[in-house]
Amino acid sequence: MGNQIRTTVLLTIMTVVIMLVGKMIGGTGGMMIALIFAGGMNFFSYWYSDKIVLKMYKAEEATEEEASLAYRMVNVLSKEAGLPMPKVYIIPQDSPNAFATGRNPENAVVAVTRGLLNTMNPDELAGVLAHELSHVKNRDILIGTIAATMAGAIMMIANIAKWSAIFGGFRGDDDDGGGFIGLIAMAIIAPIAAMLIQMAISRSREYLADDTAAKITGNSEGLASALEKLEAYSRRIPMQAQPATAHMFITNPLAGRNMMKFFSTHPPIEKRIALLRGTKIVRSDDSAPPSGNNMSDQARNFWNNLS
């Protein structure tokens, strides 16, 4: 619940920033135009981003025969999460990672790299897949689109302000405008603020997906162990990834690059692991199947058959 509240607060702050920026530039007309324009671009992204990103990473849909364990796990875990089973795609890269996409649960896709399938044990793979299903369950793709729309609107308005300042088209020091100094300050500060808020929202949704995944599987250690492996492999086998899509993955595929934590789309791996292990669901030993009380008989049988 804490991360849900944090997301609401951050979106509210971004709304306030849009209103203040709109007033600074001298009216709501420009603000509404920028918001509608940004919304249109992100609406297209919301509807078609799954096809775009899957093609970008040369992902291919997998059948149960081609990726038996992952396919069966997604089938069981999606039922545990109360979701329709999404399609499963394989990305032909050796660096282990995964992401979920799709405009709604009925059109969702879970994509995993070939490296993920080759490096994770069953508990770890289940944790990663449950994390991605959690993004679908928590409607994180929609929330990310809303945040991107608002951030885009702020950046467009700030751009207008910049050119207004350069060419002298700003409003004077009246009640609605902020004057030349205010215009320049807004053009510099507003985009940075929007980016920081958008990334903070992304980080909060990652924490929430980790927590939801532990509840779906009944086993927080599987995901914690997977995150440790993902962190190690990201440095040994860098992923060929586009910065614009880095936020989609379970761990930042660009993690090898130095980035300030406030400018990261993902929380620190060590903090995610600590939180998962701090609320560790009891299990008998490291090779045991998930044992949480929330698991259905079908899920228990599935994991018992794996061992």
C-alpha positions as CSV (number, residue, x, y, z in Angstrom):
1,M,0.0,0.0,0.0
2,G,2.9,2.4,0.8
3,N,4.2,2.3,-2.8
4,Q,0.6,2.8,-4.2
5,I,0.3,5.9,-2.0
6,R,3.8,7.1,-3.1
7,T,2.8,6.8,-6.7
8,T,-0.4,8.8,-6.1
9,V,1.6,11.5,-4.3
10,L,4.2,11.7,-7.1
11,L,1.5,11.9,-9.8
12,T,-0.2,14.7,-7.8
13,I,3.0,16.6,-7.6
14,M,3.6,16.3,-11.3
15,T,0.0,17.6,-11.9
16,V,0.8,20.6,-9.7
17,V,4.1,21.2,-11.6
18,I,2.1,21.2,-14.9
19,M,-0.3,23.8,-13.4
20,L,2.4,26.0,-12.1
21,V,4.4,25.8,-15.4
22,G,1.2,26.6,-17.3
23,K,0.6,29.7,-15.2
24,M,4.2,30.7,-15.5
25,I,4.2,30.7,-19.2
26,G,1.0,32.8,-19.2
27,G,-2.2,30.8,-19.5
28,T,-3.8,27.4,-19.6
29,G,-4.2,27.3,-23.4
30,G,-0.6,26.4,-24.0
31,M,-0.6,24.0,-21.1
32,M,-3.7,22.1,-22.5
33,I,-2.2,22.0,-26.0
34,A,1.0,20.5,-24.7
35,L,-0.9,18.0,-22.5
36,I,-3.1,16.9,-25.4
37,F,-0.1,16.6,-27.7
38,A,1.9,14.6,-25.2
39,G,-1.1,12.4,-24.5
40,G,-1.6,11.7,-28.2
41,M,2.0,10.5,-28.5
42,N,1.9,8.4,-25.4
43,F,-1.5,7.0,-26.4
44,F,0.1,5.6,-29.5
45,S,3.0,4.2,-27.4
46,Y,0.5,2.6,-25.0
47,W,-1.3,0.8,-27.8
48,Y,1.6,-0.2,-29.9
49,S,4.7,-0.2,-27.6
50,D,4.5,-4.0,-27.2
51,K,4.9,-4.7,-30.9
52,I,7.6,-2.0,-31.2
53,V,9.7,-3.2,-28.3
54,L,9.4,-6.9,-29.1
55,K,10.5,-6.2,-32.7
56,M,13.4,-4.0,-31.4
57,Y,14.8,-6.9,-29.4
58,K,14.0,-9.5,-32.1
59,A,11.8,-11.4,-29.6
60,E,10.0,-14.5,-30.9
61,E,6.8,-16.0,-29.4
62,A,7.6,-19.3,-27.6
63,T,5.5,-22.4,-27.5
64,E,5.3,-24.8,-24.6
65,E,7.6,-27.2,-26.5
66,E,10.2,-24.5,-27.0
67,A,10.3,-23.1,-23.5
68,S,8.5,-25.7,-21.4
69,L,9.4,-24.7,-17.9
70,A,8.9,-20.9,-18.4
71,Y,5.7,-21.5,-20.3
72,R,4.2,-23.8,-17.6
73,M,5.3,-21.4,-14.9
74,V,3.7,-18.4,-16.5
75,N,0.5,-20.5,-16.9
76,V,0.4,-21.4,-13.2
77,L,1.6,-18.0,-11.9
78,S,-0.9,-16.0,-14.0
79,K,-3.7,-18.1,-12.5
80,E,-2.3,-17.5,-9.0
81,A,-2.3,-13.7,-9.8
82,G,-5.9,-13.8,-11.2
83,L,-4.7,-12.9,-14.7
84,P,-5.3,-14.3,-18.2
85,M,-2.2,-16.1,-19.3
86,P,0.0,-13.7,-21.3
87,K,2.0,-14.7,-24.3
88,V,5.6,-15.7,-23.7
89,Y,8.4,-14.4,-25.9
90,I,12.1,-15.2,-26.0
91,I,14.8,-12.5,-26.6
92,P,17.9,-14.0,-28.3
93,Q,20.5,-12.5,-25.9
94,D,22.8,-14.2,-23.4
95,S,22.5,-11.5,-20.7
96,P,19.7,-12.6,-18.3
97,N,16.8,-10.2,-18.0
98,A,13.0,-9.9,-18.6
99,F,10.2,-7.4,-19.1
100,A,6.4,-7.3,-19.4
101,T,4.5,-5.2,-21.9
102,G,1.0,-4.9,-23.3
103,R,-1.8,-2.4,-22.9
104,N,-3.9,-4.5,-20.5
105,P,-3.9,-8.0,-18.9
106,E,-5.8,-9.4,-21.9
107,N,-3.0,-8.3,-24.3
108,A,0.0,-8.8,-22.0
109,V,3.4,-10.3,-23.0
110,V,6.1,-11.6,-20.8
111,A,9.5,-11.6,-22.5
112,V,12.6,-13.3,-21.2
113,T,16.1,-13.5,-22.5
114,R,17.7,-16.8,-23.5
115,G,20.3,-16.0,-20.8
116,L,17.6,-15.8,-18.1
117,L,16.4,-19.3,-19.0
118,N,19.9,-20.7,-18.9
119,T,21.0,-19.1,-15.6
120,M,18.1,-19.3,-13.2
121,N,17.0,-22.2,-11.1
122,P,13.2,-22.9,-10.9
123,D,12.7,-20.8,-7.8
124,E,14.6,-17.9,-9.3
125,L,12.8,-18.1,-12.6
126,A,9.4,-18.2,-10.9
127,G,10.4,-15.1,-8.9
128,V,11.3,-13.2,-12.1
129,L,8.2,-14.3,-14.0
130,A,6.0,-13.4,-11.0
131,H,7.6,-10.0,-10.9
132,E,6.7,-9.4,-14.5
133,L,3.2,-10.6,-14.0
134,S,2.9,-8.2,-11.1
135,H,3.6,-5.3,-13.4
136,V,0.6,-6.5,-15.5
137,K,-1.6,-7.0,-12.4
138,N,-0.7,-3.6,-10.9
139,R,-1.3,-1.8,-14.3
140,D,2.2,-0.4,-14.3
141,I,2.2,0.0,-18.0
142,L,-0.8,2.3,-17.8
143,I,0.7,4.2,-14.9
144,G,4.0,4.6,-16.7
145,T,2.1,6.0,-19.7
146,I,0.3,8.6,-17.6
147,A,3.6,9.6,-16.0
148,A,5.3,9.9,-19.4
149,T,2.4,11.9,-20.8
150,M,2.6,14.4,-17.9
151,A,6.4,14.6,-18.0
152,G,6.2,15.1,-21.8
153,A,3.7,17.9,-21.4
154,I,6.0,19.7,-18.9
155,M,9.0,19.3,-21.2
156,M,7.1,20.7,-24.2
157,I,5.8,23.7,-22.2
158,A,9.3,24.3,-20.9
159,N,10.6,24.2,-24.5
160,I,8.0,26.9,-25.4
161,A,9.2,29.0,-22.5
162,K,12.8,28.7,-23.6
163,W,12.1,29.9,-27.1
164,S,9.8,32.6,-25.8
165,A,12.6,33.9,-23.6
166,I,15.1,33.8,-26.5
167,F,12.8,35.7,-28.9
168,G,11.2,37.9,-26.3
169,G,7.7,36.5,-26.6
170,F,7.2,36.1,-22.9
171,R,4.4,37.8,-21.0
172,G,5.4,40.7,-18.8
173,D,5.4,40.8,-15.1
174,D,1.7,40.5,-14.8
175,D,-0.5,38.4,-12.5
176,D,-0.5,35.3,-14.8
177,G,3.1,35.3,-15.9
178,G,6.4,35.0,-14.1
179,G,8.4,37.5,-16.0
180,F,11.7,36.9,-17.8
181,I,13.6,35.5,-14.8
182,G,10.8,33.1,-13.9
183,L,10.5,32.0,-17.5
184,I,14.1,31.1,-17.7
185,A,14.1,29.3,-14.3
186,M,11.1,27.3,-15.3
187,A,12.5,26.3,-18.6
188,I,15.6,24.8,-16.8
189,I,14.0,23.4,-13.6
190,A,10.7,22.0,-14.8
191,P,12.1,19.3,-17.2
192,I,14.5,18.1,-14.5
193,A,11.7,18.0,-11.9
194,A,9.5,16.1,-14.3
195,M,12.2,13.6,-15.1
196,L,13.0,13.0,-11.4
197,I,9.3,12.5,-10.6
198,Q,8.8,10.1,-13.5
199,M,11.8,8.0,-12.4
200,A,10.7,8.0,-8.8
201,I,7.3,6.6,-9.9
202,S,9.2,3.9,-11.9
203,R,11.2,3.0,-8.8
204,S,8.1,2.8,-6.6
205,R,6.4,0.4,-9.1
206,E,9.5,-1.9,-9.0
207,Y,9.3,-2.1,-5.2
208,L,5.5,-2.9,-5.5
209,A,6.1,-5.5,-8.2
210,D,8.7,-7.2,-6.0
211,D,6.3,-7.3,-3.1
212,T,3.4,-8.6,-5.2
213,A,5.7,-11.3,-6.8
214,A,6.6,-12.6,-3.3
215,K,2.9,-12.9,-2.5
216,I,2.1,-14.6,-5.8
217,T,4.8,-17.3,-5.4
218,G,4.7,-17.5,-1.6
219,N,8.5,-17.3,-1.8
220,S,10.4,-14.1,-1.5
221,E,13.8,-15.8,-1.5
222,G,13.5,-17.0,-5.1
223,L,13.2,-13.4,-6.4
224,A,15.9,-12.1,-4.0
225,S,18.3,-14.8,-5.3
226,A,17.4,-14.0,-8.9
227,L,18.2,-10.3,-8.4
228,E,21.6,-11.2,-7.0
229,K,22.4,-13.2,-10.1
230,L,21.0,-10.5,-12.4
231,E,23.2,-7.9,-10.8
232,A,26.3,-10.1,-11.3
233,Y,25.5,-11.1,-14.8
234,S,24.7,-7.5,-15.9
235,R,28.3,-6.6,-15.4
236,R,29.8,-9.8,-16.9
237,I,27.5,-10.0,-19.9
238,P,26.2,-6.5,-20.8
239,M,22.9,-6.5,-22.6
240,Q,22.4,-4.8,-25.9
241,A,19.6,-2.5,-24.9
242,Q,18.2,0.9,-25.8
243,P,18.1,3.5,-23.0
244,A,14.5,4.4,-23.8
245,T,13.4,0.9,-22.9
246,A,15.7,0.3,-19.9
247,H,12.8,1.1,-17.4
248,M,10.9,-1.9,-18.7
249,F,13.3,-4.6,-17.5
250,I,13.4,-6.3,-14.1
251,T,16.9,-4.9,-13.6
252,N,18.4,-2.0,-15.5
253,P,20.2,-3.5,-18.5
254,L,22.5,-0.4,-18.5
255,A,23.4,-0.9,-14.8
256,G,27.1,-1.1,-15.7
257,R,27.1,2.6,-16.3
258,N,27.4,5.0,-13.4
259,M,24.2,6.8,-12.7
260,M,23.0,8.9,-9.7
261,K,20.3,7.0,-7.8
262,F,17.8,9.8,-8.3
263,F,18.2,9.6,-12.1
264,S,17.7,5.8,-12.2
265,T,14.5,4.1,-13.3
266,H,15.3,1.2,-10.9
267,P,15.8,1.1,-7.1
268,P,19.2,-0.2,-5.8
269,I,19.4,-4.0,-6.2
270,E,20.8,-4.3,-2.7
271,K,17.8,-2.5,-1.2
272,R,15.3,-4.6,-3.2
273,I,17.0,-7.8,-1.9
274,A,17.1,-6.5,1.7
275,L,13.4,-5.7,1.6
276,L,12.5,-9.1,0.1
277,R,14.6,-11.0,2.7
278,G,13.3,-8.8,5.5
279,T,9.8,-10.1,4.8
280,K,10.9,-13.6,3.8
281,I,8.1,-16.1,3.7
282,V,9.1,-19.2,5.6
283,R,10.3,-22.2,3.6
284,S,11.9,-25.5,4.7
285,D,15.1,-25.3,2.7
286,D,16.7,-23.6,-0.3
287,S,15.5,-26.3,-2.7
288,A,11.9,-26.4,-1.5
289,P,9.0,-25.3,-3.5
290,P,7.0,-22.1,-2.5
291,S,5.2,-22.8,0.8
292,G,3.1,-19.7,1.4
293,N,-0.5,-20.2,2.5
294,N,-1.7,-18.2,-0.5
295,M,-0.7,-21.0,-3.0
296,S,-3.4,-23.0,-4.6
297,D,-3.4,-26.8,-4.6
298,Q,-2.6,-26.7,-8.4
299,A,0.4,-24.5,-7.8
300,R,1.7,-26.7,-5.0
301,N,1.4,-29.7,-7.2
302,F,3.2,-27.9,-10.0
303,W,6.2,-27.1,-7.8
304,N,6.2,-30.6,-6.2
305,N,6.4,-32.1,-9.6
306,L,9.4,-29.9,-10.4
307,S,11.4,-31.2,-7.4
